[in-house]
Amino acid sequence: MSVRKAVVLLVALSAFAFLAACGGSGSAPVNPTPPPSGGFSDSSLNGTYVFSVSGTDVNGFSIALAGTLTANGSGTITGGAVDINDTEFTASAPKLTINSSTYKITVDGRGETQLNLPSNPFGSNTPVTLDFVLQDTGHGLVTEFDQNATGSGTIDLQSSGVTPAGSYSYALSGGLVVSSTSVSTLASAGNFAVSSGAITGTADFNDAGFAYADQSLSGAIALGPSANPSSTFTTAQFGTQTFDVIAVDASHLKLIEMDTGATLSGDAYSETSTALPATAAFTMVGEAGGAPIATGGLMTISGTSISGNADVNANSTLSPSPISFTGTTATTGARSVLTLTSFPVGTTYVAYPSTSGLILLEIDDSGMMSGAAYSQSASAALGVPEGFGLNLSGENSTSGQTTEVDDIAEFTSASGGSLSGAIDENSALQTVYGVPFDGTFTAASGGRGTITATASNSSGSSSTLEGVLDLIYYTVDGTTFPFVEMDDGQVATGVFVQQTTPSSTSVALPHAMYVPRMLSFHPHGAKSKKD
């Protein structure tokens, strides 16, 4: 944005500080009054939900959380359990019981819960706070909103009695332990078939810019949360990795690594077809040369030929206009290799189709990018008037140091191209809640549109600019809009989704979507490619 830390504040004051960006400064209002929209309330969260968050902890090491919580529809969390894995821990923390917790949801769908964990490795009196915005009663976007860590993820209503079966494509990312004081980034994509709990398939890895492609994958799937996670992925390059696997439903699994070698986490989605989409919107995020990079764009796949255009934010060096690229595809089974020409970020990617979209991973040894492409409807547009929930995750360097930033927002579109709402942020573990969020948007042209919004506080008749958020968004189906941030000083991607409140007569909205997260962590160690 954009929204960034201007000075280092005491944690006790963090709730009153909004992080300045692009030259702004000031304080957030204690009781902001965003324009209410929607019909959400505490009753909108009712049932057992699967949630996950990945990001960085207080010392800049990678962290992953995943678990379940049960909400009673009136503000109380009646049960659940959380897995936590941090590359700084000497041991992971599986199946931590949630005790005596509450939640609150405002009319616009933004909510917050403090999960009390007696065995929390960050301290028994230190709750895990989740800040979220609901798309509807079955799905939402999440950030961690406390001084332990910051990160982004999702929350989904869980189906009961699920037994994984058939074929799945997956995407994982996180930190790989190099030594007791350093971590490198690691990402993986692949597919596997499940038969009586055993899996066989293919895995591709990117370890801080070094690719290990087309590895044979074997192992097992056992559902959790479990006190003794026993799902395993075994490859020749990385040995056996132990995961806890939590089912959202039969077509969507959450995975979190629970050994001390790495903190991979992500999603597996059913693979119902191996066909590549004809027209797709994509976003990817990662790093090259130790610097963060994000890209988004549109591509067309015809036979074995690819053509498209990409917007790029390379460590805050912004492409002034979309960059044209071409390429070819080569497919074996469910695995396709995309070889790209004039693409501004890397040359070779592996792609795995799934019900969430086309999972992408760079495999060319020149950088590390992970993301997804989504089949695009030619008629998709940003509706007016509509309410939208937004999640953004990236890295900010405007304060002289690089820190992760994660945002949750809700906004309402209006005729004439205006929008208004509220935004919450965790940046450098300084949190701010409910800052007014106002701006403009352009209708998508050829599947590509823009948003320019400000986050500001008002005092009397004056308003102090706190941050500017410049996004390029891409239409998918009219309800789902992945985006890339195009601001000096911050590199980020995210998604905003159309909201449907419980009283709405709208059709059910699609939920299964893999959203890439920033893959750059700060305690890096020097490393060379393994043989």
C-alpha positions as CSV (number, residue, x, y, z in Angstrom):
1,M,0.0,0.0,0.0
2,S,0.9,1.7,1.0
3,V,0.0,1.1,4.6
4,R,3.4,0.8,6.4
5,K,5.1,1.4,9.7
6,A,6.6,4.9,10.1
7,V,8.1,4.6,13.5
8,V,8.7,1.7,16.0
9,L,5.9,1.9,18.6
10,L,5.5,0.2,21.9
11,V,3.3,-2.9,21.6
12,A,1.0,-1.4,24.2
13,L,0.3,1.5,21.7
14,S,0.0,-0.7,18.6
15,A,-3.8,-0.8,18.6
16,F,-3.8,3.0,18.1
17,A,-1.2,3.2,15.5
18,F,-1.8,2.9,11.7
19,L,1.3,2.4,9.6
20,A,2.2,5.2,7.3
21,A,3.0,4.8,3.7
22,C,4.0,6.8,0.6
23,G,5.0,9.8,2.8
24,G,2.0,9.9,5.1
25,S,1.9,9.8,8.9
26,G,-0.6,9.9,11.7
27,S,-2.8,7.8,14.0
28,A,-5.9,5.7,13.4
29,P,-9.2,6.6,15.2
30,V,-9.9,4.6,18.3
31,N,-13.6,4.1,17.2
32,P,-13.7,4.2,13.4
33,T,-17.1,4.2,11.8
34,P,-16.9,2.5,8.4
35,P,-20.1,2.7,6.4
36,P,-22.0,-0.5,7.2
37,S,-23.0,-2.8,4.4
38,G,-24.3,-6.3,4.4
39,G,-26.4,-8.3,6.9
40,F,-23.7,-10.2,8.8
41,S,-23.8,-10.9,12.5
42,D,-22.5,-13.5,15.1
43,S,-25.0,-15.9,13.7
44,S,-23.1,-16.0,10.4
45,L,-20.4,-18.2,11.9
46,N,-22.2,-21.4,13.0
47,G,-20.7,-24.8,12.8
48,T,-17.2,-26.4,12.6
49,Y,-14.7,-24.5,10.4
50,V,-11.3,-25.3,9.0
51,F,-8.8,-22.4,9.1
52,S,-5.2,-21.9,8.1
53,V,-2.6,-19.1,8.3
54,S,0.9,-18.9,7.0
55,G,3.4,-16.0,7.4
56,T,6.2,-14.9,9.7
57,D,6.7,-14.8,13.5
58,V,7.9,-12.1,15.7
59,N,11.5,-12.8,14.8
60,G,10.9,-13.1,11.1
61,F,10.9,-16.9,10.9
62,S,8.3,-18.8,8.9
63,I,5.2,-20.0,10.7
64,A,2.2,-22.0,9.8
65,L,-1.1,-22.6,11.7
66,A,-4.0,-24.9,10.8
67,G,-6.9,-26.3,12.7
68,T,-10.6,-26.4,13.4
69,L,-12.9,-24.3,15.5
70,T,-16.6,-24.7,16.4
71,A,-18.7,-21.6,16.6
72,N,-22.2,-21.7,18.2
73,G,-23.7,-18.8,16.2
74,S,-23.9,-16.5,19.2
75,G,-20.3,-15.4,19.8
76,T,-18.8,-18.4,21.6
77,I,-16.1,-20.9,20.3
78,T,-17.2,-24.2,21.9
79,G,-14.3,-26.3,20.8
80,G,-11.5,-27.0,18.3
81,A,-7.8,-27.6,18.0
82,V,-4.8,-25.9,16.3
83,D,-1.5,-27.1,14.9
84,I,1.4,-24.6,15.0
85,N,4.7,-25.1,13.3
86,D,7.5,-22.5,13.4
87,T,11.0,-22.9,12.0
88,E,12.2,-21.2,15.2
89,F,10.7,-24.0,17.4
90,T,12.6,-27.0,18.5
91,A,9.4,-29.0,18.1
92,S,6.1,-28.5,16.4
93,A,2.9,-28.1,18.5
94,P,0.1,-30.4,17.2
95,K,-3.5,-30.4,18.2
96,L,-3.5,-27.6,20.8
97,T,-7.0,-27.5,22.4
98,I,-9.0,-24.3,22.1
99,N,-10.5,-23.3,25.5
100,S,-13.0,-20.6,26.5
101,S,-12.9,-18.5,23.4
102,T,-15.2,-15.9,21.8
103,Y,-15.8,-14.1,18.5
104,K,-17.5,-11.1,17.2
105,I,-18.8,-10.3,13.6
106,T,-19.8,-6.8,12.4
107,V,-22.5,-6.1,9.9
108,D,-20.0,-5.8,7.0
109,G,-18.7,-9.4,7.6
110,R,-15.5,-8.5,9.4
111,G,-14.9,-10.5,12.5
112,E,-12.3,-11.3,15.1
113,T,-11.7,-14.2,17.5
114,Q,-9.2,-14.8,20.2
115,L,-8.3,-18.5,20.5
116,N,-7.2,-19.3,24.0
117,L,-4.6,-22.2,23.9
118,P,-3.4,-23.4,27.3
119,S,-0.4,-25.1,25.6
120,N,0.4,-22.2,23.2
121,P,4.2,-22.3,22.6
122,F,4.2,-18.5,22.5
123,G,2.9,-18.5,26.1
124,S,-0.1,-20.0,27.9
125,N,-1.7,-16.5,28.4
126,T,-1.0,-15.5,24.8
127,P,-4.1,-16.1,22.6
128,V,-3.9,-16.5,18.8
129,T,-6.1,-13.7,17.4
130,L,-7.6,-14.2,14.0
131,D,-9.0,-11.3,12.0
132,F,-11.3,-12.3,9.2
133,V,-13.9,-11.2,6.6
134,L,-16.7,-13.5,5.6
135,Q,-17.7,-14.1,2.0
136,D,-20.8,-15.9,3.3
137,T,-21.6,-18.3,6.1
138,G,-19.3,-21.0,4.6
139,H,-16.1,-19.2,3.7
140,G,-13.9,-16.3,4.7
141,L,-10.4,-14.7,4.4
142,V,-8.2,-14.5,7.4
143,T,-5.1,-12.8,8.9
144,E,-3.3,-13.5,12.2
145,F,-3.8,-10.3,14.2
146,D,-1.6,-10.5,17.3
147,Q,2.0,-9.9,18.4
148,N,3.1,-13.5,17.9
149,A,3.1,-13.5,14.1
150,T,1.4,-12.2,11.0
151,G,0.1,-14.2,8.1
152,S,-2.9,-14.8,5.8
153,G,-5.2,-17.7,5.0
154,T,-8.7,-18.9,4.8
155,I,-11.6,-20.2,6.9
156,D,-14.1,-22.8,5.5
157,L,-17.2,-24.6,6.8
158,Q,-16.3,-28.3,7.3
159,S,-18.2,-31.2,5.9
160,S,-18.5,-34.2,8.2
161,G,-17.6,-37.8,7.5
162,V,-15.0,-37.1,4.7
163,T,-12.7,-39.8,3.4
164,P,-10.2,-38.6,0.8
165,A,-10.3,-40.5,-2.5
166,G,-9.3,-40.1,-6.1
167,S,-6.8,-37.6,-7.5
168,Y,-5.7,-34.3,-6.0
169,S,-3.4,-31.5,-7.0
170,Y,-1.6,-29.5,-4.3
171,A,0.4,-26.4,-3.6
172,L,2.6,-26.0,-0.5
173,S,4.9,-23.2,0.7
174,G,6.9,-22.2,3.8
175,G,10.3,-22.2,5.3
176,L,13.0,-24.9,5.2
177,V,15.3,-25.1,8.2
178,V,19.0,-24.6,7.1
179,S,20.5,-24.3,10.6
180,S,19.4,-23.3,14.1
181,T,19.6,-19.6,13.0
182,S,18.7,-19.5,9.3
183,V,15.8,-20.5,7.1
184,S,15.4,-20.7,3.3
185,T,12.1,-20.6,1.4
186,L,10.6,-23.8,0.0
187,A,7.6,-24.4,-2.2
188,S,6.2,-27.5,-3.8
189,A,3.5,-28.4,-6.3
190,G,2.3,-31.8,-7.4
191,N,-0.4,-34.3,-7.6
192,F,-1.3,-37.6,-6.0
193,A,-3.8,-40.4,-6.1
194,V,-5.3,-41.8,-2.9
195,S,-6.1,-45.5,-2.5
196,S,-7.0,-46.9,0.9
197,G,-5.0,-44.1,2.6
198,A,-1.8,-44.6,0.5
199,I,-0.7,-42.0,-2.0
200,T,1.4,-42.1,-5.2
201,G,2.1,-39.2,-7.5
202,T,4.6,-36.5,-8.6
203,A,6.2,-33.6,-6.8
204,D,8.1,-30.5,-7.9
205,F,10.1,-28.4,-5.5
206,N,11.7,-24.9,-5.6
207,D,14.2,-24.4,-2.7
208,A,15.1,-20.7,-2.6
209,G,15.5,-20.5,-6.4
210,F,16.8,-24.1,-7.0
211,A,14.4,-26.4,-8.7
212,Y,14.0,-30.1,-8.1
213,A,11.6,-31.2,-10.7
214,D,9.5,-34.2,-11.4
215,Q,10.1,-36.2,-8.3
216,S,8.3,-39.5,-7.6
217,L,6.0,-39.1,-4.6
218,S,4.7,-41.7,-2.2
219,G,3.3,-41.7,1.3
220,A,0.0,-41.8,3.2
221,I,-3.0,-39.6,4.1
222,A,-4.5,-39.7,7.6
223,L,-7.0,-37.0,8.6
224,G,-6.5,-34.8,11.7
225,P,-6.1,-32.5,13.6
226,S,-4.1,-35.2,15.3
227,A,-1.9,-35.3,18.4
228,N,0.4,-37.6,16.4
229,P,0.3,-36.4,12.8
230,S,0.9,-39.4,10.4
231,S,0.4,-38.2,6.9
232,T,3.6,-38.5,4.9
233,F,5.1,-37.2,1.7
234,T,8.3,-39.1,0.6
235,T,10.6,-38.0,-2.3
236,A,14.2,-38.9,-3.1
237,Q,15.4,-35.3,-2.7
238,F,13.6,-34.3,0.6
239,G,13.1,-37.7,2.2
240,T,9.9,-38.1,4.3
241,Q,8.0,-35.1,5.5
242,T,5.3,-35.5,8.1
243,F,2.0,-33.6,7.7
244,D,-1.3,-33.1,9.5
245,V,-4.1,-33.2,7.0
246,I,-7.5,-31.6,7.7
247,A,-10.5,-32.1,5.4
248,V,-12.7,-29.2,4.4
249,D,-14.7,-31.5,2.2
250,A,-14.0,-34.4,-0.1
251,S,-12.6,-32.1,-2.8
252,H,-10.5,-29.8,-0.5
253,L,-7.8,-30.7,2.0
254,K,-5.6,-28.5,4.2
255,L,-2.0,-29.6,4.8
256,I,0.5,-28.4,7.4
257,E,4.0,-29.9,7.9
258,M,4.5,-31.0,11.5
259,D,8.2,-32.1,11.6
260,T,11.1,-29.7,12.4
261,G,12.6,-29.8,8.9
262,A,10.2,-27.2,7.3
263,T,6.9,-25.4,7.8
264,L,5.2,-26.2,4.5
265,S,1.5,-25.6,4.4
266,G,-1.2,-25.3,1.8
267,D,-4.0,-27.0,0.1
268,A,-4.9,-30.0,-2.0
269,Y,-7.9,-29.9,-4.4
270,S,-9.6,-32.6,-6.4
271,E,-8.2,-33.1,-9.9
272,T,-11.2,-33.8,-12.1
273,S,-9.6,-32.9,-15.4
274,T,-6.1,-32.6,-16.8
275,A,-7.1,-30.0,-19.4
276,L,-5.5,-26.6,-19.3
277,P,-7.9,-23.6,-19.3
278,A,-8.3,-21.8,-22.6
279,T,-8.3,-18.3,-21.1
280,A,-7.0,-17.7,-17.6
281,A,-6.2,-15.0,-15.1
282,F,-3.1,-15.6,-12.9
283,T,-1.2,-14.2,-10.0
284,M,2.2,-15.4,-8.6
285,V,4.5,-14.2,-5.9
286,G,8.0,-15.1,-4.8
287,E,11.6,-13.8,-4.9
288,A,14.6,-13.6,-7.1
289,G,18.1,-12.6,-5.9
290,G,16.6,-12.3,-2.4
291,A,14.2,-9.6,-3.4
292,P,10.4,-10.0,-3.5
293,I,8.5,-10.2,-6.8
294,A,4.8,-10.3,-7.6
295,T,3.1,-10.7,-11.0
296,G,-0.4,-11.0,-12.4
297,G,-1.9,-11.1,-15.8
298,L,-3.9,-12.9,-18.4
299,M,-3.0,-15.7,-20.7
300,T,-4.6,-17.8,-23.5
301,I,-3.7,-21.4,-24.1
302,S,-4.5,-22.8,-27.6
303,G,-3.3,-26.3,-28.2
304,T,0.4,-26.2,-27.2
305,S,0.8,-22.4,-27.7
306,I,0.6,-19.7,-25.0
307,S,0.2,-15.9,-25.3
308,G,-0.5,-13.4,-22.7
309,N,0.3,-10.1,-20.8
310,A,1.8,-9.7,-17.3
311,D,2.0,-6.8,-14.8
312,V,5.1,-7.0,-12.6
313,N,6.1,-5.5,-9.2
314,A,9.8,-6.5,-8.9
315,N,10.9,-5.2,-5.5
316,S,8.8,-2.0,-6.1
317,T,10.1,-1.6,-9.7
318,L,6.8,-1.5,-11.5
319,S,6.0,-2.4,-15.1
320,P,4.4,0.8,-16.6
321,S,2.2,-1.3,-18.8
322,P,1.4,-5.0,-19.3
323,I,4.4,-7.0,-20.7
324,S,3.6,-9.4,-23.6
325,F,4.8,-12.9,-23.6
326,T,4.5,-16.2,-25.5
327,G,5.2,-19.8,-24.8
328,T,4.5,-23.5,-25.3
329,T,3.1,-26.3,-23.2
330,A,4.2,-30.0,-22.9
331,T,1.8,-32.2,-21.0
332,T,2.4,-35.7,-19.5
333,G,-0.6,-37.0,-17.5
334,A,-1.7,-34.3,-15.1
335,R,1.6,-32.4,-15.2
336,S,2.3,-29.7,-17.8
337,V,5.5,-27.7,-18.3
338,L,5.0,-24.2,-19.5
339,T,8.1,-22.8,-21.4
340,L,7.7,-19.0,-21.7
341,T,9.5,-16.4,-23.9
342,S,9.7,-12.7,-22.9
343,F,7.9,-13.5,-19.6
344,P,9.4,-11.0,-17.1
345,V,9.7,-13.4,-14.2
346,G,11.3,-16.8,-15.1
347,T,11.2,-19.0,-18.1
348,T,9.8,-22.4,-17.0
349,Y,6.8,-23.4,-14.9
350,V,5.1,-26.6,-13.9
351,A,1.3,-26.5,-13.9
352,Y,-1.2,-28.9,-12.2
353,P,-4.9,-28.5,-13.0
354,S,-7.4,-28.8,-10.1
355,T,-10.9,-27.7,-9.1
356,S,-9.3,-24.5,-7.6
357,G,-7.5,-23.5,-10.7
358,L,-4.2,-24.2,-12.4
359,I,-1.5,-24.5,-9.7
360,L,1.9,-23.0,-10.9
361,L,5.5,-23.3,-9.7
362,E,8.7,-22.0,-11.2
363,I,11.2,-24.7,-12.0
364,D,14.0,-23.0,-13.9
365,D,16.7,-22.3,-11.2
366,S,16.5,-18.5,-11.8
367,G,14.0,-17.6,-9.1
368,M,11.2,-18.8,-7.0
369,M,7.6,-18.0,-8.0
370,S,4.4,-19.8,-6.9
371,G,0.8,-19.1,-7.8
372,A,-2.2,-20.1,-9.7
373,A,-4.2,-19.4,-12.9
374,Y,-8.0,-19.4,-12.9
375,S,-10.3,-20.1,-15.9
376,Q,-11.8,-16.8,-16.9
377,S,-15.3,-16.0,-18.0
378,A,-15.5,-13.4,-20.8
379,S,-18.5,-11.8,-19.2
380,A,-17.2,-11.5,-15.7
381,A,-17.3,-8.0,-14.1
382,L,-17.0,-6.2,-10.8
383,G,-20.7,-5.8,-9.8
384,V,-22.3,-2.5,-8.6
385,P,-23.5,-2.2,-5.9
386,E,-22.0,-5.1,-4.2
387,G,-20.1,-5.9,-1.0
388,F,-16.6,-7.5,-1.2
389,G,-14.2,-9.1,1.3
390,L,-10.4,-8.6,0.6
391,N,-7.2,-10.2,1.8
392,L,-3.7,-8.9,0.9
393,S,-0.3,-10.4,1.9
394,G,3.1,-9.2,1.0
395,E,6.3,-7.4,2.0
396,N,6.9,-3.7,2.8
397,S,10.2,-2.0,2.8
398,T,9.3,1.7,3.2
399,S,10.4,1.9,6.8
400,G,14.0,1.0,6.0
401,Q,13.5,-2.7,6.8
402,T,11.6,-5.5,5.1
403,T,8.5,-6.7,7.0
404,E,5.5,-8.8,6.2
405,V,2.2,-7.0,5.9
406,D,-1.3,-8.7,5.9
407,D,-4.6,-6.9,5.4
408,I,-8.2,-7.7,5.8
409,A,-10.8,-5.3,4.3
410,E,-14.4,-5.0,3.3
411,F,-15.7,-2.5,0.8
412,T,-18.8,-1.7,-1.1
413,S,-18.8,-0.7,-4.8
414,A,-21.1,2.1,-6.0
415,S,-22.2,3.6,-9.3
416,G,-19.7,6.0,-10.8
417,G,-16.7,3.8,-9.9
418,S,-16.4,4.6,-6.1
419,L,-15.9,2.3,-3.2
420,S,-16.0,2.6,0.6
421,G,-15.4,0.3,3.5
422,A,-12.9,-0.5,6.3
423,I,-9.4,-2.1,6.5
424,D,-7.5,-3.9,9.2
425,E,-3.7,-4.5,9.1
426,N,-0.9,-6.4,10.8
427,S,2.5,-5.1,9.7
428,A,5.7,-5.8,11.7
429,L,3.3,-7.1,14.4
430,Q,1.7,-3.7,14.8
431,T,-2.1,-4.1,14.4
432,V,-4.7,-1.5,13.5
433,Y,-8.4,-2.2,13.2
434,G,-11.3,-0.5,11.2
435,V,-9.5,2.3,9.4
436,P,-11.9,3.9,6.8
437,F,-11.0,2.6,3.3
438,D,-12.2,4.7,0.4
439,G,-11.3,5.0,-3.3
440,T,-12.2,4.3,-6.9
441,F,-12.2,1.4,-9.3
442,T,-12.2,1.1,-13.1
443,A,-14.4,-1.5,-14.8
444,A,-12.4,-4.4,-16.2
445,S,-11.3,-4.0,-19.8
446,G,-10.4,-7.4,-21.4
447,G,-10.5,-8.9,-17.9
448,R,-8.2,-6.4,-16.2
449,G,-9.2,-3.5,-14.0
450,T,-7.7,-1.2,-11.3
451,I,-8.5,0.0,-7.8
452,T,-7.0,3.0,-6.1
453,A,-8.0,3.4,-2.4
454,T,-6.8,5.3,0.6
455,A,-6.8,4.3,4.2
456,S,-7.3,7.4,6.4
457,N,-8.4,8.7,9.7
458,S,-10.5,11.8,10.2
459,S,-10.3,14.4,12.9
460,G,-13.0,17.1,12.8
461,S,-13.2,18.4,9.3
462,S,-9.6,17.3,8.3
463,S,-8.4,14.0,7.1
464,T,-4.8,12.7,7.3
465,L,-3.7,10.4,4.5
466,E,-2.3,7.2,5.9
467,G,-1.8,5.0,2.9
468,V,-2.6,4.5,-0.8
469,L,-3.4,1.1,-2.2
470,D,-3.0,0.6,-6.0
471,L,-4.2,-2.7,-7.3
472,I,-4.5,-4.3,-10.7
473,Y,-7.3,-6.9,-10.5
474,Y,-8.3,-9.7,-12.9
475,T,-11.8,-11.0,-13.4
476,V,-12.4,-14.7,-13.0
477,D,-16.1,-15.6,-12.6
478,G,-17.7,-12.3,-11.5
479,T,-17.3,-13.2,-7.8
480,T,-13.6,-13.8,-7.5
481,F,-10.9,-11.2,-8.3
482,P,-7.2,-12.1,-7.7
483,F,-4.9,-9.0,-7.8
484,V,-1.3,-7.8,-7.7
485,E,-0.3,-4.6,-5.8
486,M,1.5,-2.0,-7.9
487,D,3.0,0.4,-5.3
488,D,6.4,1.7,-4.6
489,G,7.7,0.2,-1.4
490,Q,5.4,-2.8,-1.1
491,V,5.1,-6.1,-3.0
492,A,1.9,-8.1,-2.5
493,T,-0.9,-10.2,-4.0
494,G,-4.3,-11.1,-2.8
495,V,-7.9,-11.7,-3.7
496,F,-11.2,-10.0,-3.1
497,V,-14.5,-11.9,-3.3
498,Q,-18.1,-10.9,-3.6
499,Q,-20.1,-11.3,-0.4
500,T,-23.4,-13.0,0.0
501,T,-25.2,-12.5,3.3
502,P,-27.5,-15.1,4.8
503,S,-30.6,-13.2,3.7
504,S,-29.4,-12.9,0.1
505,T,-31.2,-14.8,-2.7
506,S,-28.0,-14.9,-4.8
507,V,-26.7,-18.3,-5.9
508,A,-24.0,-20.0,-3.9
509,L,-20.5,-18.5,-4.5
510,P,-17.5,-20.6,-5.5
511,H,-15.0,-21.0,-2.7
512,A,-12.2,-23.4,-3.8
513,M,-9.4,-21.1,-4.8
514,Y,-5.7,-21.3,-4.1
515,V,-4.3,-17.8,-3.2
516,P,-0.5,-17.6,-3.3
517,R,1.3,-16.1,-0.3
518,M,4.6,-14.3,-0.1
519,L,7.5,-16.7,0.0
520,S,10.3,-14.4,1.3
521,F,11.5,-14.8,5.0
522,H,14.1,-12.7,6.7
523,P,16.6,-15.0,8.6
524,H,18.1,-16.4,5.3
525,G,21.1,-18.7,5.2
526,A,23.6,-19.0,2.4
527,K,23.1,-22.2,0.5
528,S,24.0,-23.9,-2.7
529,K,22.0,-26.4,-4.7
530,K,22.1,-30.0,-3.5
531,D,23.2,-32.7,-5.8
